[in-house]
């Protein structure tokens, strides 16, 4: 007799033999025991978790002639033996992946009208991969599925329940099968080895269970493969070499290189793994698993259980804290996309796909601009926290004039002491003092149109090294504190880079024209605010940035002023570059080019608003060619 795979040879034949699906077993046993079996069931879940096996056990229980009081089939009567052997005439199994048309379903519907065999009690139809049925076939099944004959039970099995028509799902009892835990798989594999008389190293069983990724069938197939390499015994080292994946130390070295923004180190670590015989996709999957574990340890504060040993968890926790949640999410997304790209039929060299992904991750400026901003702010905040240390290879938040104002500090004030130095760490803000003492907040002042902001006493501004991190953090503090008219003019521009003494802002292409005019009129106010916080004056330049495009039907219209709205990055999404590429002339704003509207040129309604109501009126005048 030909060799039979372990997952076929030891397929569960009773409810009590099913592993890891106690919620399904309990419900089905109770329904059989109390004679409350439904006419249609939908079993969904990942592959290899027992959906089809459970459907066959249900068919066996519904036709068992010696059913136990607990709803278990006896397994020895003629009907049970026939179901096990696949010769029971009233159990129909249809592979919907290859028989998905309306004609195939019509044959099933016609079969429901046929009578039962002499010993049968229930006719059971099992439709495997039910999500593969065409819409026409699913609709042809609807009526029969809703009002099936009393002697018919349907069981639909699928790995993608969301692809099953809602009208089908609404006519069934839906049971979701879950992946098995590593402990459950180890116990299952140990039981199979005992039945086969194989001496198994516990470490080998754990490696196989981990590689099975929660699927009993996958784990049992891997056990078959491991036995084919051995001599009647499962050795831990041999199995680890076969299925253990990349070494934990090698994976963490690559992730630590990403945290240190060391592209060369990440590529060298990858090359060592690939040269030692590891397959690129497996390396990517192992990196993805390590990044996911580090993310859970930091984001969930260790309250979500992971399979890694205690010493590995400690190292992953340190790695997660150094990278930060934003960077970890980016690692997971980028490596996950690389794994997907490697599986594609049109994929390039898998090694090249993974190398490019690692370079993108280790060079923060190569990522999406909005994601880069979030990561930079998070690193700066971690560095500014008392007693916190920055990410490896990164400096902590710089002090001195570059330190931004506290969120409660009013615009136009300096964070320095009376001598112009940096404010001491932990110094309370004015807002905090007001909240503690109960003192009233000062009345807000307005600046009439056409006038500059009042001068404030400040330390002399000297040119000093300023990086983009300093500008981003200061910009997030400055914009909410500006007057509404100024804020509405500049809130859609985001710092992108520094070119010598020019600060380049990115603006959505459809808003570049309007933003340039309005930004220019407020350039002096913004320049003074930045100089106060950064100790350096910039020229400004606006560039079209397709990744800052805005959604909505009014995307091409100029945005209306929102009194309390700061930069709303979350409402923007990256968009692909325009075809043909958009070439817009850069606009360098100079203070001398700012245009002011004299009061006498205002139309009467505008003058009335300003004179009688004390309003601040801003009017745009197009610049001449």
C-alpha positions in Angstrom: 0.0 0.0 0.0 1.3 3.5 -0.9 2.4 5.8 1.9 -0.4 8.0 3.2 0.4 11.5 4.5 0.0 12.0 8.2 -2.7 14.6 7.9 -4.8 12.1 5.9 -3.9 9.1 7.9 -4.8 10.7 11.3 -7.7 13.0 10.2 -10.0 13.4 13.2 -13.1 11.2 13.1 -14.9 12.4 16.2 -15.6 15.8 17.7 -13.4 15.0 20.6 -10.4 14.6 18.3 -10.7 18.1 16.9 -7.9 20.4 18.2 -8.3 24.1 18.9 -12.0 24.6 17.9 -13.8 24.0 21.2 -16.3 26.8 20.5 -17.5 25.1 17.3 -17.5 21.6 18.8 -19.5 22.6 21.8 -22.2 24.3 19.6 -22.5 21.4 17.1 -22.7 18.8 19.9 -25.4 20.7 21.7 -27.4 21.1 18.5 -27.2 17.4 17.7 -28.0 16.4 21.2 -31.0 18.7 21.5 -32.2 18.0 17.9 -31.7 21.7 16.9 -29.5 21.2 13.9 -29.8 24.0 11.3 -30.5 23.5 7.7 -27.3 25.4 6.5 -23.9 26.2 8.1 -21.0 28.3 7.0 -17.6 27.3 8.2 -14.9 29.9 7.7 -11.3 30.2 8.7 -7.7 29.9 7.6 -6.5 26.8 5.7 -5.8 23.6 7.6 -7.9 24.4 10.7 -10.5 21.6 10.3 -13.4 23.1 8.3 -14.0 20.2 5.9 -13.1 17.6 8.6 -15.8 19.1 10.9 -18.3 19.0 8.1 -17.7 15.3 7.6 -17.9 14.6 11.4 -21.2 16.5 11.4 -22.5 14.3 8.5 -21.4 11.3 10.4 -23.2 12.3 13.6 -26.4 13.2 11.7 -26.5 9.7 10.2 -25.0 7.6 13.1 -27.3 4.7 14.1 -25.7 4.5 17.6 -25.3 8.2 18.4 -24.0 8.9 21.9 -25.8 11.0 24.5 -23.2 13.7 24.1 -23.7 14.1 20.4 -20.6 12.0 19.4 -20.9 9.6 16.5 -20.0 6.0 17.4 -17.6 5.6 14.6 -18.3 1.9 14.2 -21.7 1.6 12.7 -22.1 1.1 8.9 -23.0 4.7 8.2 -20.0 6.0 10.2 -17.7 3.6 8.5 -19.0 4.6 5.1 -18.6 8.3 5.8 -15.0 7.6 6.9 -14.3 5.6 3.8 -15.9 8.2 1.5 -18.6 5.8 0.2 -21.6 7.1 1.9 -24.2 7.9 -0.8 -26.0 10.7 1.1 -22.9 12.8 1.6 -22.1 15.0 -1.4 -18.9 17.0 -1.5 -18.5 19.6 -4.2 -15.3 21.5 -4.9 -16.7 24.9 -5.7 -13.2 26.1 -6.9 -13.5 23.9 -10.0 -17.3 23.4 -10.1 -18.4 27.0 -9.7 -20.9 27.5 -12.5 -24.7 27.6 -12.5 -25.0 24.2 -14.1 -23.0 22.6 -11.2 -25.2 24.3 -8.6 -28.4 23.2 -10.5 -27.3 19.6 -10.2 -26.9 20.1 -6.5 -30.4 21.6 -6.2 -31.9 18.8 -8.2 -30.3 16.2 -5.9 -32.0 17.7 -2.9 -35.3 16.4 -4.1 -34.1 12.8 -4.2 -34.9 10.5 -1.3 -32.6 9.0 1.3 -30.8 5.7 1.3 -32.3 2.8 3.3 -30.1 3.5 6.4 -29.5 7.2 5.9 -31.2 9.9 8.1 -29.9 13.1 6.6 -28.6 14.1 3.2 -25.5 16.4 3.7 -24.1 18.7 1.0 -20.6 20.0 1.6 -19.5 22.9 -0.7 -15.8 23.5 -0.2 -14.3 26.9 -1.2 -17.8 28.3 -1.4 -16.6 31.8 -2.1 -15.5 30.7 -5.6 -19.1 30.2 -6.8 -20.2 32.7 -9.4 -22.9 35.2 -8.6 -25.3 33.4 -10.8 -24.5 30.1 -9.1 -24.9 31.6 -5.7 -28.3 33.1 -6.6 -29.4 29.8 -8.0 -28.7 28.3 -4.6 -30.5 30.9 -2.6 -34.0 29.6 -2.6 -33.0 26.0 -1.9 -30.6 27.2 0.8 -33.4 29.2 2.5 -36.1 26.5 2.3 -34.2 23.2 2.1 -36.1 20.0 2.5 -36.3 18.7 6.0 -33.9 15.8 5.3 -31.2 18.1 3.8 -28.3 20.0 5.5 -25.9 22.3 3.7 -22.4 23.0 4.9 -20.4 25.7 3.1 -16.7 25.9 3.8 -14.5 28.9 2.8 -11.3 30.7 3.6 -12.8 34.1 2.5 -16.3 34.6 4.0 -16.3 38.2 3.0 -16.5 37.0 -0.7 -19.6 35.0 -0.1 -22.7 36.8 -1.0 -24.4 38.5 2.0 -27.7 36.9 1.0 -26.0 33.5 1.3 -24.4 34.3 4.7 -27.7 35.5 6.1 -29.3 32.1 5.4 -26.6 30.1 7.3 -25.3 29.7 10.8 -21.7 31.1 10.6 -18.9 29.4 12.6 -15.4 30.9 12.5 -12.5 28.5 12.8 -9.3 29.9 14.4 -5.6 29.2 14.0 -4.1 26.8 16.5 -1.6 28.0 19.1 1.9 26.7 19.2 1.2 24.7 22.3 -1.8 23.0 20.7 0.2 22.1 17.6 3.1 20.7 19.7 0.7 18.5 21.6 -0.9 17.3 18.3 2.5 16.6 16.7 3.7 14.7 19.8 0.6 12.5 19.7 1.2 11.7 16.0 4.9 10.8 16.7 3.8 8.5 19.6 1.3 6.7 17.2 4.1 6.3 14.7 6.6 5.1 17.3 9.0 8.0 16.5 11.3 9.5 19.1 11.0 13.3 18.9 13.0 16.0 20.4 10.7 18.6 22.1 12.7 21.4 20.5 12.2 19.9 17.1 8.4 19.7 17.6 8.3 23.4 18.7 10.2 24.4 15.6 7.8 22.5 13.4 4.8 23.9 15.2 6.1 27.4 14.9 6.7 26.9 11.1 3.2 25.6 10.8 1.9 29.1 11.7 -1.3 27.9 13.3 -2.4 25.4 10.6 -2.6 21.8 11.7 -2.4 20.5 8.2 0.7 22.6 7.4 2.4 21.4 10.6 1.6 17.8 9.9 3.0 18.1 6.4 6.2 19.7 7.7 6.4 16.7 10.2 6.2 14.4 7.2 9.0 16.4 5.5 11.2 16.3 8.6 10.8 12.5 9.0 11.9 12.1 5.4 15.3 13.7 6.3 15.8 11.7 9.5 16.6 8.2 10.6 13.6 7.4 12.6 14.2 10.2 15.2 13.5 13.9 15.1 16.6 15.8 16.0 16.3 19.4 17.2 19.4 20.7 15.3 18.4 19.1 12.0 14.8 20.3 12.2 16.0 23.8 13.1 18.3 23.9 10.1 15.3 22.8 7.9 12.5 25.0 9.2 14.0 27.3 11.9 14.3 30.3 9.6 16.9 33.0 10.1 18.7 33.3 13.4 17.2 35.8 15.8 20.5 37.6 16.3 20.8 38.1 12.5 17.3 39.5 12.3 17.8 41.9 15.1 21.1 43.1 13.7 19.3 44.2 10.5 16.5 45.9 12.5 19.0 47.7 14.7 20.8 48.9 11.5 17.5 50.3 10.4 17.0 52.0 13.8 20.5 53.6 13.4 19.8 54.6 9.8 22.7 52.5 8.7 21.9 51.4 5.2 25.2 49.7 4.7 24.8 47.7 7.9 21.4 46.5 6.9 22.6 45.4 3.5 25.6 43.6 4.9 23.4 41.8 7.4 21.1 40.7 4.6 24.0 39.6 2.4 25.3 37.4 5.2 22.0 35.6 5.6 21.5 35.1 1.9 25.1 33.9 1.4 24.5 31.3 4.1 21.6 29.8 2.1 18.5 31.5 3.4 15.8 32.3 0.9 15.0 36.0 0.5 11.3 35.7 1.0 11.8 33.6 4.2 14.2 36.3 5.5 11.6 39.0 4.8 8.9 37.0 6.6 11.1 36.5 9.6 11.9 40.2 9.7 8.2 41.0 9.5 7.6 38.6 12.4 10.3 40.3 14.5 9.0 43.8 13.8 5.5 42.7 14.7 6.7 41.2 18.0 8.6 44.4 18.8 5.6 46.5 17.9 3.3 44.5 20.2 5.8 44.6 23.1 5.9 48.4 22.9 2.4 49.5 21.7 0.6 47.0 24.0 3.0 47.4 26.9 3.7 43.7 26.9 0.1 42.7 27.6 -0.2 40.8 24.3 1.4 37.4 24.4 4.0 36.6 21.8 5.8 33.3 21.1 9.4 34.6 21.6 11.4 33.4 24.6 12.0 35.9 27.5 15.5 36.9 26.5 14.4 37.6 22.9 11.5 39.6 24.2 13.8 41.8 26.2 15.9 42.6 23.2 12.9 43.2 21.0 11.4 45.6 23.6 14.6 47.7 23.6 14.6 47.6 19.8 10.9 48.7 19.6 11.6 51.6 22.0 14.5 52.8 19.9 12.6 52.7 16.7 9.3 54.0 18.0 5.8 53.0 17.0 5.6 55.1 13.9 8.9 53.6 12.5 7.8 50.1 13.4 4.5 50.5 11.5 6.5 51.7 8.5 8.8 48.7 8.8 5.8 46.3 9.0 4.1 48.0 6.0 7.3 48.2 3.8 8.5 44.6 4.5 5.0 43.3 4.2 4.7 44.9 0.7 8.1 43.4 -0.2 6.9 39.9 0.7 3.8 40.5 -1.5 6.0 41.8 -4.4 8.2 38.7 -4.1 5.2 36.5 -4.6 4.1 38.2 -7.8 4.5 36.5 -11.2 6.1 39.7 -12.5 8.4 40.3 -9.5 12.0 41.2 -10.0 14.8 39.4 -8.3 13.5 38.7 -4.8 16.9 39.7 -3.3 16.7 43.1 -5.0 13.2 43.7 -3.8 14.2 43.1 -0.2 17.4 45.2 -0.5 15.5 48.2 -1.8 13.0 47.9 1.0 15.8 47.9 3.6 17.4 50.9 2.1 14.1 52.8 2.2 13.6 51.9 5.8 17.1 52.8 6.9 17.0 56.2 5.1 14.1 58.1 6.7 14.2 60.8 4.0 13.3 58.1 1.4 10.0 57.4 3.0 6.6 59.1 2.4 6.9 62.8 3.6 4.1 62.7 6.0 5.3 59.5 7.6 8.8 61.0 7.8 7.4 64.0 9.6 5.6 61.8 12.1 8.8 59.7 12.8 10.9 62.8 13.3 8.5 64.4 15.7 8.2 61.2 17.6 12.0 60.9 17.9 12.3 64.5 19.0 9.6 64.0 21.6 11.3 60.9 22.9 14.6 62.8 23.1 12.9 65.7 24.9 11.3 63.5 27.6 13.0 63.8 31.0 15.5 60.9 31.4 14.8 59.6 27.9 17.5 58.7 25.5 17.2 59.1 21.8 17.2 56.4 19.2 20.6 54.8 18.6 22.7 56.9 16.3 20.4 59.9 16.8 21.0 63.0 18.9 18.5 64.0 21.5 16.4 67.1 21.2 18.9 70.1 21.0 18.6 72.9 23.6 19.5 76.5 23.1 17.5 78.8 20.9 16.3 75.9 18.7 14.2 74.6 21.5 10.5 75.3 20.6 8.1 77.1 22.8 6.0 75.2 25.2 2.4 74.7 23.7 0.9 77.3 26.1 3.5 80.0 25.3 2.0 83.0 23.4 3.3 83.8 19.9 6.2 86.3 19.7 7.8 85.3 23.0 11.2 83.7 23.5 11.9 80.5 25.3 15.3 81.8 26.5 16.1 83.3 29.9 16.9 86.9 30.5 20.3 86.4 29.0 19.0 84.7 25.9 19.8 81.1 26.9 17.5 78.1 26.8 14.7 77.8 29.2 15.4 75.3 32.0 13.9 71.8 31.7 10.6 71.5 33.4 9.9 75.2 33.4 6.1 75.8 33.7 4.4 77.5 30.9 2.1 80.5 31.3 -0.9 78.4 30.6 0.1 75.9 33.3 0.6 78.7 35.8 -2.8 80.1 35.0 -4.5 76.8 35.4 -2.8 76.2 38.8 -3.5 79.7 40.2 -6.9 80.3 38.6 -5.8 83.5 37.0 -7.8 84.7 34.0 -6.3 84.5 30.6 -5.3 87.8 28.9 -7.6 89.4 26.4 -6.6 88.4 22.8 -5.4 91.3 20.7 -5.9 91.9 17.0 -3.6 93.6 14.5 -5.4 95.8 11.9 -5.0 94.9 8.3 -2.0 96.4 6.6 0.2 96.7 9.7 3.0 94.6 10.9 3.1 92.6 14.1 4.4 94.7 17.1 8.0 94.3 17.9 8.9 92.3 21.0 12.0 92.3 23.1 14.2 89.4 22.2 17.8 88.3 22.2 19.8 89.2 19.0 19.2 86.7 16.3 22.3 85.1 15.1 22.7 82.5 12.3 23.2 79.0 13.7 23.0 75.5 12.4 19.3 74.5 12.1 18.1 71.1 10.7 14.7 70.2 9.3 13.7 68.5 12.6 14.0 71.8 14.4 11.9 73.5 11.8 9.2 70.9 11.8 8.9 71.0 15.6 8.8 74.8 15.6 6.3 75.0 12.8 3.9 72.7 14.7 4.0 75.2 17.6 4.0 78.4 15.5 1.0 77.8 13.2 -1.7 77.3 15.9 -0.6 80.5 17.6 -0.8 82.8 14.6 -3.7 85.1 14.0 -6.6 83.5 12.0 -5.8 85.5 8.9 -2.1 84.5 9.0 -2.8 81.0 9.9 -5.2 80.4 7.0 -2.6 81.7 4.6 0.2 79.4 5.7 -1.5 76.3 7.3 -1.4 74.3 4.0 2.4 74.6 3.6 4.6 72.1 5.2 8.5 72.3 5.6 10.2 69.9 3.2 13.9 70.8 3.3 16.5 73.5 3.8 18.6 74.7 0.9 21.3 77.0 2.4 19.3 80.0 3.6 16.1 79.1 1.8 13.4 77.1 3.7 11.4 75.1 1.1 7.7 74.4 1.8 5.6 71.8 0.1 2.1 72.7 -1.1 -0.6 70.7 -2.9 -0.2 71.4 -6.7 -3.8 72.7 -7.0 -3.3 75.1 -4.2 0.2 76.5 -5.1 -1.0 79.6 -6.8 -3.3 80.8 -4.0 -0.9 79.7 -1.3 2.0 81.6 -2.9 0.1 85.0 -2.9 -1.2 84.6 0.7 2.1 83.2 2.0 3.9 86.2 0.5 1.6 88.7 2.3 2.4 87.1 5.6 6.1 86.4 5.1 7.3 88.9 7.6 5.2 87.6 10.4 6.2 84.0 9.7 9.8 84.9 9.3 9.9 86.7 12.7 8.2 83.9 14.5 10.6 81.3 13.1 13.6 83.6 13.8 12.5 84.0 17.4 12.4 80.2 17.9 15.2 79.0 15.7 17.7 81.9 16.0 17.9 82.1 12.2 16.1 84.0 9.4 15.2 82.2 6.2 14.0 83.1 2.7 11.0 81.1 1.7 10.3 79.0 -1.3 7.1 77.1 -2.2 7.1 74.0 -4.4 4.3 71.8 -5.7 4.2 68.5 -3.7 1.8 66.0 -5.1 1.9 63.9 -1.9 0.2 66.8 -0.1 -2.9 66.7 -2.4 -6.2 67.2 -0.7 -9.4 65.2 -1.1 -12.9 66.4 -1.8 -14.9 68.1 -4.5 -13.3 71.5 -3.7 -9.7 70.3 -3.9 -9.0 72.9 -6.6 -10.6 75.8 -4.7 -8.8 78.0 -2.2 -9.5 76.9 1.3 -11.6 79.0 3.6 -10.1 80.3 6.8 -10.8 78.2 9.9 -10.4 80.3 13.2 -9.1 77.4 15.3 -7.6 75.1 12.6 -3.9 74.3 12.5 -2.1 72.2 10.0 -4.4 69.2 9.3 -2.0 66.6 7.9 -4.4 63.7 8.6 -6.8 65.0 5.9 -4.2 64.6 3.2 -3.2 61.5 1.3 -0.3 60.7 -1.0 -1.3 60.6 -4.7 0.7 59.3 -7.7 2.6 61.9 -9.8 0.6 63.7 -12.5 1.2 62.6 -16.1 2.8 64.4 -17.8 4.9 65.6 -14.8 3.8 68.9 -13.4 6.4 71.7 -13.8 5.5 74.8 -11.8 7.9 77.7 -11.3 9.3 77.9 -7.8 8.2 81.0 -6.0 10.7 82.7 -3.6 8.9 85.1 -1.3 10.8 88.3 -0.5 9.6 90.8 2.1 10.0 93.7 -0.4 7.4 92.1 -2.7 4.7 92.0 -0.1 1.6 94.0 -1.1 -0.4 96.0 1.4 -3.9 97.4 0.8 -4.4 101.0 1.9 -7.5 101.6 3.9 -8.9 104.1 1.4 -8.9 101.4 -1.3 -11.2 99.1 0.6 -14.8 98.9 -0.6 -17.4 100.3 1.8 -18.5 96.9 3.2 -14.9 96.1 4.1 -14.3 99.5 5.7 -17.5 99.1 7.7 -16.5 95.7 9.0 -13.1 97.1 10.1 -14.2 100.5 11.5 -17.5 99.5 13.2 -16.9 95.9 14.3 -13.1 96.0 14.9 -12.6 93.1 12.5 -9.3 92.1 10.8 -9.8 92.1 7.1 -7.5 90.4 4.6 -7.9 91.0 0.9 -5.9 89.4 -1.9 -4.6 91.4 -4.8 -3.2 89.4 -7.8 0.4 90.2 -8.6 1.0 91.9 -12.0 2.8 90.0 -14.7 
